[in-house]
Amino acid sequence: MKLLLPDTMQTLRPEALSPLEERLRGAQAAQAREETLGQLAELQQRTRASMAAGVAPDRYRELAALLDAGLAAHEVLTHFSPPPPPAGNRFPYPGQERN
């Protein structure tokens, strides 16, 4: 049985799936993370305000889903994004260039 995997795995520099992921892997990863967390916080605040103002049930469900998605994105960014390596670290994280 042949496995549907490539013969060699590219683990040193995996391709980013989005511009955001590319920024989160770059030299300014901490800044990109903070900017994105700020945008998510604004989105969550506006969504909660809309929900509190009273909307039709269908719209409320849409806003609740948007809020859930924003919270999930926040969790990913805060808990699963690798922090940048400490200054002077000789061993960068996979996908990051050595300085």
N, C-alpha and C positions, 0 to 999 in steps of 0.2 A: 504494500500500500504506500503510495507516494504522498507525502505531506505537502500541503499547499503553502509552503514557506519558501522564501528566497534562499538560495544557496549560502549567501553570506549576509549576516545581519549588520546593518549600518547603525552602530550605536554611538559613534563619536560625534556626529553632527546631524541628528534627525531634523527633517524639514518641519518648519512651523506650519501649522494649519491655518493661521490667521495672522493679520498684522499685529494684533494684540499679543499673541503668543511670541511672535518675533521680538517685540519690544520687551516682553517679560524675560526673554533669554539674553537680551543685550546688555551692554555696559551700564545702561540707565534703568535696570530692572526695578530697583527700589522706587525710583521716581514714577515709572510707569504703573507700578502696583498701587502707589498712593493716589495717583490721579484717577485710576480706574475705581478704586474703593470710594473716592469722593463722588464720582459720577453715580455709582450704585447707591450711595447714601441719599443723594438728591432724588434719584428715581424712586427709591423706597418712600421718602418723605412725601413726594407729590402723589404717589399711589395711595398711601394711607389717607392723605387729605381728601382725595377724591372719594375714597370709600366712606370716609366719615361724613362727607357732605350729603351722601345719599344718592344712589344711582339705581337704575333698573336692575332687577335680578340677573339678567344675562350679562350686563356690563360689570356688575359686582363680581361675578365668577371670573370674568376676564381679568379684572384688576387683581383678584386674589391669586390667580395663576401667575400674573406678572410679578406680584410681590414674592411669591414662592420662588420663582426663577431668580429674582434679584438676590434673595437670601441665599440661595444655593450658590450663585456666582460669588457672593461675598465669602462664603465658607471655603470655596475652592481657592480663592486668592489668598485668604489669610492662613489657611491650614495646610494646603497642599503645594503651594509654590515654593520651590527651594529658595532659601535666602542666598544672597550673593556670598561668595567665599570671603573669609576674613582677609583684610589687607595683608599682603605678603605671603599668602597661602600658595605654596608651590603646587598644590593639587587642585585644579579647578574642577567644578562640576562638569559632568558630561554635557557637551554642546556649547560650553563656554570656551572662548579663546584664552590661551595663556598670555599673560603680560610679561 
